[in-house]
Amino acid sequence: MRCPFCGHIDTQVKDSRPAEEHVSIRRRRFCPACGGRFTTYERVQLRDLVVIKSNGRREDFDRTKMERSIRIALQKRPIEPERIEQMISGIVRRLESLGDTDIPSKQIGEIVMETLARIDTVAYVRFASVYKNFQAAGDFDKFVSELRPVSPIDK
């Protein structure tokens, strides 16, 4: 593992332990060249996924990119970090188990939205506003009105 501080190729593992409910391994590493310490995580990857963008372009699936957008949607929400990590790992496992290595970005977005809707409505709306590319306040209003149950008074 290359040192992120000095680029030295040969770093040493000082400690390893299970993380994320035994889904990954957390390793504390030490660089003998500069003395830097850093942490790495190893995860099982069942298959290499490729994302098919809406314009037809293909790119490798990037867990950290998806994780970053989910964390932005969940920012300042009362969701525990462990719960967020479980949710992200669950989404990745679901994508890997679809049976196909080529996954449309639209399908990934729908799975993320479905998962966020079950966990936190505010995060769901935040993610949807970017995913569905809301352009005006009316777009928000229409989307949120679809979330609200119809009351007997409104009928």
C-alpha positions as CSV (number, residue, x, y, z in Angstrom):
1,M,0.0,0.0,0.0
2,R,1.4,3.4,-1.0
3,C,1.9,6.0,1.7
4,P,-0.5,8.9,1.1
5,F,2.0,11.3,2.6
6,C,5.3,10.6,0.9
7,G,4.4,8.0,-1.7
8,H,6.7,5.3,-0.3
9,I,5.5,1.9,-1.7
10,D,6.2,-0.4,1.3
11,T,4.0,0.4,4.3
12,Q,3.5,-1.8,7.4
13,V,0.2,-3.0,8.9
14,K,0.2,-2.3,12.6
15,D,-3.3,-3.4,13.5
16,S,-6.2,-5.1,11.7
17,R,-9.7,-5.6,12.9
18,P,-13.2,-6.2,11.5
19,A,-15.3,-3.1,10.6
20,E,-18.8,-2.4,9.5
21,E,-20.2,-5.5,11.2
22,H,-17.6,-7.8,9.7
23,V,-18.2,-6.6,6.2
24,S,-14.8,-5.0,5.8
25,I,-11.4,-5.0,7.5
26,R,-9.9,-1.8,9.0
27,R,-6.1,-1.7,8.9
28,R,-3.9,0.9,10.7
29,R,-0.7,1.4,8.7
30,F,2.7,2.9,9.3
31,C,5.1,4.3,6.8
32,P,8.8,3.6,7.8
33,A,10.0,6.3,5.4
34,C,8.2,9.3,6.8
35,G,6.6,7.9,10.0
36,G,3.1,8.7,8.8
37,R,0.1,6.7,10.1
38,F,-3.1,6.1,8.2
39,T,-6.1,3.8,8.0
40,T,-7.3,1.7,5.1
41,Y,-10.4,-0.4,4.6
42,E,-10.8,-3.6,2.6
43,R,-14.1,-4.7,1.3
44,V,-15.2,-7.8,-0.6
45,Q,-16.1,-6.9,-4.2
46,L,-18.2,-9.6,-5.8
47,R,-17.9,-8.2,-9.3
48,D,-16.7,-5.1,-11.2
49,L,-19.7,-2.9,-11.9
50,V,-20.0,-0.5,-14.8
51,V,-22.3,2.4,-14.7
52,I,-24.1,3.3,-18.0
53,K,-24.7,7.1,-17.9
54,S,-27.8,8.7,-19.4
55,N,-25.7,9.9,-22.4
56,G,-24.5,6.3,-23.0
57,R,-21.0,6.9,-21.6
58,R,-19.7,4.0,-19.4
59,E,-17.6,4.3,-16.3
60,D,-16.5,2.1,-13.4
61,F,-18.8,2.1,-10.4
62,D,-17.4,4.3,-7.7
63,R,-18.7,3.5,-4.2
64,T,-17.1,6.6,-2.7
65,K,-19.0,8.8,-5.3
66,M,-22.3,7.3,-4.3
67,E,-21.4,7.5,-0.6
68,R,-20.5,11.2,-0.9
69,S,-23.9,12.0,-2.5
70,I,-25.8,10.0,0.2
71,R,-23.8,11.7,3.0
72,I,-24.5,15.1,1.5
73,A,-28.3,14.3,1.5
74,L,-28.0,13.0,5.1
75,Q,-26.0,16.0,6.3
76,K,-27.2,17.3,9.7
77,R,-29.9,14.6,9.9
78,P,-30.2,12.4,13.0
79,I,-28.9,9.2,11.4
80,E,-26.1,7.3,13.1
81,P,-22.9,6.9,11.0
82,E,-23.1,3.1,11.4
83,R,-26.6,3.2,10.0
84,I,-25.4,5.2,7.0
85,E,-22.6,2.7,6.4
86,Q,-25.0,-0.2,6.6
87,M,-27.3,1.5,4.1
88,I,-24.4,2.1,1.6
89,S,-23.1,-1.4,2.0
90,G,-26.7,-2.8,1.4
91,I,-27.1,-0.7,-1.7
92,V,-23.8,-2.0,-3.1
93,R,-24.7,-5.6,-2.3
94,R,-28.0,-5.1,-4.0
95,L,-26.3,-3.7,-7.1
96,E,-23.8,-6.6,-7.2
97,S,-26.6,-9.1,-6.8
98,L,-28.6,-7.8,-9.8
99,G,-26.8,-10.3,-12.0
100,D,-25.6,-7.8,-14.6
101,T,-22.3,-5.9,-14.4
102,D,-23.7,-3.1,-16.5
103,I,-26.1,-0.9,-14.5
104,P,-27.9,2.2,-15.7
105,S,-27.2,5.2,-13.6
106,K,-31.0,5.7,-13.4
107,Q,-31.4,2.4,-11.7
108,I,-28.8,3.2,-9.1
109,G,-30.5,6.6,-8.4
110,E,-33.8,4.9,-8.0
111,I,-32.4,2.3,-5.5
112,V,-30.7,5.1,-3.5
113,M,-33.9,7.1,-3.5
114,E,-36.0,4.1,-2.4
115,T,-33.5,3.4,0.4
116,L,-33.4,7.0,1.6
117,A,-37.2,7.2,1.5
118,R,-37.3,4.5,4.1
119,I,-34.7,6.1,6.4
120,D,-35.3,9.9,6.2
121,T,-37.8,11.9,4.2
122,V,-35.7,15.1,4.3
123,A,-32.7,13.3,2.9
124,Y,-34.9,11.6,0.3
125,V,-36.1,15.0,-0.9
126,R,-32.6,16.5,-0.9
127,F,-31.3,13.6,-3.0
128,A,-34.3,13.7,-5.3
129,S,-33.8,17.4,-5.9
130,V,-30.3,16.8,-7.4
131,Y,-31.2,13.4,-9.0
132,K,-34.3,14.7,-10.7
133,N,-32.7,18.0,-11.5
134,F,-35.3,20.3,-9.9
135,Q,-35.1,23.7,-11.6
136,A,-37.7,25.8,-9.7
137,A,-39.6,25.9,-6.5
138,G,-42.6,24.5,-8.3
139,D,-40.6,21.3,-8.9
140,F,-40.1,20.9,-5.2
141,D,-43.7,21.7,-4.4
142,K,-45.0,19.1,-6.8
143,F,-42.6,16.4,-5.6
144,V,-43.3,17.1,-1.9
145,S,-47.1,17.2,-2.5
146,E,-46.8,13.7,-3.9
147,L,-45.3,12.6,-0.6
148,R,-48.1,14.0,1.5
149,P,-51.0,11.7,2.2
150,V,-54.3,13.1,1.0
151,S,-56.4,14.2,4.0
152,P,-60.2,13.8,4.1
153,I,-60.6,17.6,4.0
154,D,-58.7,17.8,0.6
155,K,-61.0,15.3,-1.1
